[in-house]
Amino acid sequence: MTLTPPRSINALWIRDGVGARSLTPLSLIFGAVAALRNRAYDQGLLRSHPLGLPTVSIGNLSVGGTGKTPMAAWIAQRLLARGIRPAILLRGYGGDEPMVHKCLTPEAIVVADPDRVRGAITARARGAQALVLDDAFQHRRARRDLDIVLLAADQRGSSRLLPAGPFREPPSALRRARALVITRKRASLAEAEVVAARWSAENPAATVVIAALTPGELVRVGGDERCALAVLRGRSVLAISAIGVPADFEGQLAALGATIQSAAFVDHHAFSPADVSKVVMRAAATDLAVCTLKDAVKLGGLWPRQGPTLWYLSQAVTVERGAGELTDLLARSVPDSR
């Protein structure tokens, strides 16, 4: 299987060498356009539209890999626990994210629409009492009561703007956020603390949170069977993923004792029957085939019944620092409706 574009690009950004630096002129243009757009919103030349309900935005500065989907689900679940029915609004790009949210938070309303203002109208008509915007930090047309920005402690290399680096906006954009959540998958808590100190310097007034995205258990795709993670130790595992940073997923499996064979595809890849046939053949030569939930929702209907068992690795969000502050901030931004 050939290297996927995301892996090649990520490697370029991590090395931050001549190849990445050669794209700097394009990054300067990208940054100038982003700055003009933000200035237009700041000065009221472009309008932000109220969505008619308390609104929380989950976003990031970089492209993929920060854990927006599980964090958006965590926020939605906190609201449900308070008796507030949320709607999760997202672009729906690739078709997998709406299915993932329906799996993670079945009680929530899920609306896929690239126009968040229009999506909010749909959500209100379906009975939503609050809105959670997945990946909306740069979607300033939609007004929000709370901006939460995720930053990955695992991210290494360049902080350049696209396309020379992975960043959509410069670090100064963090001044718009009220909470910074440092997520970690492979990084240690101590490493995450260092990253937190670095980014909080950009916005000292923001609430700073550290959240671990940790493996939960193996769940059989298309069934109810579950296995403890100990089954991975010493096993040969085909790691199937079509996500922003495949190395994070593969690193989690390796840390659990598995020997990894990578089957990484471009982010949001639409698996074809031919793709599945090739992956099934490779899976047959390993002990276990494991994918992400994001991929399980797409592969489930294509995976042959007679093929090797396909599992997905569930993920749990554990807020390790700032849980109380984040909960208080959420309560002030989305007050009880009763």
C-alpha positions as CSV (number, residue, x, y, z in Angstrom):
1,M,0.0,0.0,0.0
2,T,1.4,3.4,-1.0
3,L,2.0,6.2,1.4
4,T,-1.1,8.3,1.7
5,P,-1.1,12.1,1.0
6,P,-1.7,13.0,4.7
7,R,1.2,10.9,5.9
8,S,3.5,12.4,3.3
9,I,2.4,16.0,4.1
10,N,2.6,15.4,7.8
11,A,6.2,14.1,7.4
12,L,7.0,17.2,5.4
13,W,5.6,19.5,8.1
14,I,7.3,17.6,10.9
15,R,10.7,17.8,9.2
16,D,10.1,21.5,8.4
17,G,12.9,21.4,5.9
18,V,13.5,22.8,2.5
19,G,10.4,21.2,1.0
20,A,8.1,22.9,3.6
21,R,9.9,26.2,3.5
22,S,9.6,26.4,-0.2
23,L,5.9,26.8,0.3
24,T,6.3,29.8,2.5
25,P,5.2,32.3,-0.2
26,L,1.9,30.5,-0.5
27,S,1.6,30.5,3.3
28,L,2.1,34.3,3.3
29,I,-0.8,34.7,0.9
30,F,-3.0,32.3,2.9
31,G,-2.2,34.2,6.1
32,A,-2.9,37.6,4.5
33,V,-6.3,36.4,3.3
34,A,-7.1,34.9,6.8
35,A,-6.0,38.1,8.5
36,L,-8.2,40.3,6.2
37,R,-11.2,38.1,6.8
38,N,-10.7,38.2,10.6
39,R,-10.3,41.9,10.6
40,A,-13.5,42.3,8.6
41,Y,-15.4,40.3,11.4
42,D,-13.6,42.2,14.1
43,Q,-14.6,45.6,12.6
44,G,-18.2,44.5,11.8
45,L,-17.7,44.6,8.0
46,L,-18.7,40.9,8.0
47,R,-21.5,39.9,10.4
48,S,-21.7,37.0,12.8
49,H,-25.3,35.6,12.9
50,P,-26.9,34.5,16.2
51,L,-28.0,30.9,16.1
52,G,-31.0,31.3,18.4
53,L,-29.7,28.9,21.1
54,P,-26.8,28.8,23.5
55,T,-23.8,27.8,21.3
56,V,-20.5,26.1,22.1
57,S,-17.8,25.9,19.4
58,I,-15.1,23.2,19.4
59,G,-12.3,24.0,17.0
60,N,-8.6,24.1,16.5
61,L,-5.8,26.0,14.8
62,S,-4.2,23.1,12.9
63,V,-5.5,20.6,10.4
64,G,-6.8,17.4,12.0
65,G,-5.6,15.2,14.8
66,T,-6.6,17.2,17.9
67,G,-9.6,15.2,18.9
68,K,-12.4,17.6,18.1
69,T,-15.0,14.8,17.5
70,P,-14.6,13.1,20.9
71,M,-14.4,16.4,22.7
72,A,-17.6,17.7,21.0
73,A,-19.2,14.4,22.1
74,W,-17.9,14.9,25.7
75,I,-19.5,18.4,25.8
76,A,-22.7,17.1,24.4
77,Q,-22.8,14.4,27.0
78,R,-22.2,16.9,29.8
79,L,-25.2,18.9,28.5
80,L,-27.4,15.8,28.4
81,A,-26.5,15.0,32.0
82,R,-28.0,18.4,32.9
83,G,-31.2,17.7,31.1
84,I,-30.3,19.9,28.1
85,R,-30.8,18.3,24.7
86,P,-28.0,19.4,22.4
87,A,-27.6,19.4,18.6
88,I,-24.2,18.7,17.2
89,L,-23.7,20.7,14.1
90,L,-20.9,19.8,11.6
91,R,-20.0,20.1,8.0
92,G,-20.5,16.4,7.3
93,Y,-17.4,16.2,5.1
94,G,-16.7,12.7,4.1
95,G,-19.9,11.3,5.5
96,D,-18.2,9.6,8.5
97,E,-18.4,12.2,11.2
98,P,-22.2,12.4,11.5
99,M,-22.3,8.6,11.9
100,V,-19.6,8.7,14.5
101,H,-21.5,11.4,16.5
102,K,-24.7,9.3,16.3
103,C,-22.8,6.4,17.7
104,L,-21.0,8.3,20.5
105,T,-24.1,10.4,21.6
106,P,-27.3,8.7,20.3
107,E,-29.5,11.0,22.4
108,A,-28.2,14.2,20.6
109,I,-29.5,15.7,17.5
110,V,-26.9,15.5,14.7
111,V,-27.1,18.0,11.8
112,A,-24.7,17.9,8.9
113,D,-24.7,21.1,7.0
114,P,-21.6,23.2,5.8
115,D,-23.8,26.3,6.6
116,R,-24.0,26.3,10.4
117,V,-26.6,29.1,10.4
118,R,-28.9,27.0,8.2
119,G,-28.0,23.9,10.3
120,A,-29.0,25.8,13.5
121,I,-32.5,26.4,12.0
122,T,-32.8,22.7,11.3
123,A,-31.7,21.8,14.9
124,R,-34.1,24.2,16.5
125,A,-37.0,22.7,14.4
126,R,-36.0,19.3,15.7
127,G,-36.2,20.4,19.4
128,A,-32.6,21.2,20.2
129,Q,-32.0,23.3,23.4
130,A,-28.3,24.0,22.8
131,L,-25.8,23.8,20.0
132,V,-22.4,22.2,19.8
133,L,-20.4,23.2,16.7
134,D,-17.8,20.6,15.7
135,D,-14.8,22.2,13.9
136,A,-16.1,25.8,13.8
137,F,-13.4,28.1,15.2
138,Q,-12.8,29.6,11.8
139,H,-16.5,29.6,11.0
140,R,-17.1,33.1,12.4
141,R,-20.3,33.6,10.5
142,A,-22.0,31.6,13.3
143,R,-22.0,33.5,16.6
144,R,-21.1,31.4,19.6
145,D,-21.3,31.9,23.4
146,L,-18.2,29.8,24.1
147,D,-15.1,29.1,21.9
148,I,-13.1,26.1,22.9
149,V,-9.9,25.5,20.9
150,L,-8.1,22.2,21.0
151,L,-4.3,21.9,20.6
152,A,-2.5,18.6,20.4
153,A,0.4,17.9,22.7
154,D,1.5,15.2,20.3
155,Q,1.9,17.6,17.4
156,R,5.5,18.1,16.4
157,G,7.3,20.2,13.9
158,S,6.2,23.3,12.0
159,S,3.8,26.0,13.3
160,R,3.7,27.5,9.8
161,L,0.5,28.4,8.1
162,L,-0.9,26.2,5.3
163,P,0.4,24.9,3.0
164,A,4.0,25.1,4.4
165,G,2.7,23.9,7.8
166,P,-0.5,22.5,9.4
167,F,-1.9,25.8,10.8
168,R,-5.1,27.5,9.6
169,E,-4.4,30.6,11.6
170,P,-1.5,32.1,13.5
171,P,-1.2,31.6,17.3
172,S,-2.5,35.1,17.9
173,A,-6.0,33.8,16.9
174,L,-6.2,32.1,20.2
175,R,-7.1,35.4,21.8
176,R,-10.6,34.8,20.5
177,A,-10.9,31.6,22.6
178,R,-12.2,31.4,26.1
179,A,-10.9,27.9,26.8
180,L,-7.8,26.1,25.5
181,V,-7.9,22.3,25.7
182,I,-4.5,20.5,25.3
183,T,-5.2,17.0,24.1
184,R,-2.8,14.1,24.4
185,K,-2.7,10.6,23.0
186,R,0.9,9.5,23.1
187,A,2.4,12.5,24.9
188,S,2.9,12.3,28.7
189,L,1.1,14.6,31.1
190,A,4.4,16.4,31.8
191,E,4.8,17.1,28.1
192,A,1.2,18.3,27.9
193,E,1.9,20.7,30.7
194,V,4.8,22.2,28.8
195,V,2.6,22.6,25.7
196,A,-0.2,24.2,27.8
197,A,2.2,26.8,29.2
198,R,3.4,27.6,25.7
199,W,-0.1,28.1,24.2
200,S,-1.6,29.9,27.3
201,A,1.0,32.6,26.8
202,E,-0.9,33.6,23.7
203,N,-4.1,34.1,25.8
204,P,-3.4,34.3,29.5
205,A,-7.1,35.0,30.2
206,A,-8.3,31.7,28.8
207,T,-9.2,28.7,30.9
208,V,-6.6,26.0,30.2
209,V,-7.6,22.3,30.3
210,I,-5.6,19.1,29.6
211,A,-7.5,16.1,28.3
212,A,-6.2,12.6,27.6
213,L,-7.7,10.7,24.7
214,T,-7.1,7.2,25.8
215,P,-8.0,3.8,24.4
216,G,-11.0,2.2,26.0
217,E,-11.6,-1.3,24.6
218,L,-11.9,-3.3,21.4
219,V,-15.4,-3.4,20.0
220,R,-16.4,-5.8,17.2
221,V,-17.6,-3.9,14.1
222,G,-21.2,-5.0,13.4
223,G,-21.6,-6.8,16.7
224,D,-21.8,-6.3,20.5
225,E,-18.7,-8.3,21.4
226,R,-16.0,-6.4,23.3
227,C,-12.5,-7.3,24.3
228,A,-10.1,-5.9,26.9
229,L,-7.0,-4.2,25.5
230,A,-4.7,-6.8,26.9
231,V,-5.6,-9.0,23.9
232,L,-3.3,-6.7,21.8
233,R,-0.1,-7.5,23.7
234,G,2.2,-9.6,21.5
235,R,-0.2,-9.7,18.6
236,S,0.4,-8.7,15.0
237,V,-2.2,-6.0,14.2
238,L,-3.3,-4.5,10.9
239,A,-4.1,-0.9,11.9
240,I,-6.7,0.5,9.4
241,S,-7.3,4.2,9.4
242,A,-8.4,7.1,7.3
243,I,-7.8,9.9,9.8
244,G,-5.8,13.1,10.0
245,V,-2.8,11.6,11.9
246,P,-2.6,7.8,11.5
247,A,0.6,7.7,13.5
248,D,-1.3,8.6,16.7
249,F,-3.7,5.7,16.3
250,E,-0.9,3.3,15.4
251,G,1.1,4.6,18.3
252,Q,-1.7,3.9,20.8
253,L,-1.9,0.3,19.5
254,A,1.9,-0.1,19.7
255,A,1.9,1.2,23.3
256,L,-0.5,-1.5,24.1
257,G,2.0,-4.1,23.0
258,A,0.9,-4.8,19.4
259,T,3.2,-5.2,16.4
260,I,1.8,-2.8,13.8
261,Q,1.3,-3.2,10.1
262,S,-0.1,0.1,8.7
263,A,-3.1,0.4,6.4
264,A,-3.4,4.1,6.3
265,F,-5.6,6.0,3.9
266,V,-6.2,9.7,3.2
267,D,-8.4,11.4,5.8
268,H,-12.1,10.8,5.2
269,H,-11.3,8.2,2.5
270,A,-14.4,6.6,1.0
271,F,-13.5,2.9,1.0
272,S,-14.3,1.1,-2.2
273,P,-15.0,-2.7,-2.5
274,A,-11.5,-3.0,-4.0
275,D,-9.9,-1.2,-1.0
276,V,-11.7,-3.6,1.3
277,S,-10.6,-6.7,-0.6
278,K,-7.0,-5.6,-0.4
279,V,-7.3,-4.8,3.3
280,V,-9.0,-8.1,4.1
281,M,-6.2,-10.0,2.3
282,R,-3.7,-8.2,4.5
283,A,-5.7,-8.7,7.6
284,A,-5.8,-12.5,7.0
285,A,-2.0,-12.5,7.4
286,T,-2.2,-10.9,10.9
287,D,-3.7,-11.8,14.3
288,L,-6.1,-8.9,14.5
289,A,-7.6,-6.2,12.2
290,V,-8.3,-3.0,14.1
291,C,-9.7,0.4,12.9
292,T,-10.9,3.6,14.4
293,L,-14.6,4.3,15.1
294,K,-14.5,6.9,12.3
295,D,-13.5,4.1,9.9
296,A,-15.8,1.4,11.4
297,V,-18.9,3.3,10.5
298,K,-17.8,3.1,6.8
299,L,-16.2,-0.3,6.7
300,G,-19.0,-2.1,8.6
301,G,-21.3,-2.4,5.6
302,L,-18.4,-3.4,3.2
303,W,-16.5,-5.9,5.4
304,P,-17.3,-9.5,4.3
305,R,-18.9,-11.8,6.8
306,Q,-16.5,-14.6,6.0
307,G,-13.5,-12.2,6.4
308,P,-11.4,-11.8,9.6
309,T,-13.1,-10.2,12.5
310,L,-12.8,-6.4,12.3
311,W,-12.5,-4.5,15.6
312,Y,-12.5,-0.8,16.4
313,L,-10.6,0.9,19.2
314,S,-12.9,3.0,21.3
315,Q,-11.6,6.2,22.8
316,A,-12.3,7.8,26.2
317,V,-11.9,11.5,27.1
318,T,-10.4,12.0,30.5
319,V,-10.1,15.6,31.6
320,E,-6.9,15.6,33.8
321,R,-6.6,19.3,34.5
322,G,-9.2,22.1,34.6
323,A,-12.3,19.8,34.7
324,G,-14.1,22.0,37.2
325,E,-13.2,25.3,35.4
326,L,-14.4,23.9,32.1
327,T,-17.7,22.6,33.7
328,D,-18.3,26.1,35.2
329,L,-17.5,27.8,32.0
330,L,-20.0,25.5,30.2
331,A,-22.7,26.1,32.8
332,R,-22.3,29.9,32.4
333,S,-22.4,29.7,28.6
334,V,-25.3,27.2,28.4
335,P,-27.5,27.9,31.4
336,D,-30.2,25.4,32.5
337,S,-33.3,25.9,30.5
338,R,-35.7,25.2,33.3
